[in-house]
């Protein structure tokens, strides 16, 4: 089961409050501003700053 479009529309980065986008491989949600990637585990986004990794563009 993938992340629903409706959920993606309301999720934002907990740190900078900017929108997040699903990574092409579906492994996480990437903030459009600060480039943090929040993992997706068992189809559940883990929106915790401590769990995120900063990924270059």
C-alpha positions, 0 to 999 in steps of 0.5 A: 500500500502506497502513501495516499495522495491526500496524506501527501498533500497535508504532510509537512516537514516538522522542522521547517514546515515546508511540503514533503515529496515522495522519493522516486524509490518510495523509501521516504519523504523528502522536504523540498526546503531543508532536504531532510528525508523522513523514512517510511516504515511499514507504509507509515511515514516516520515524521521525526526530525531525529529519524531524518537524514539530510540528503543532497539534491 
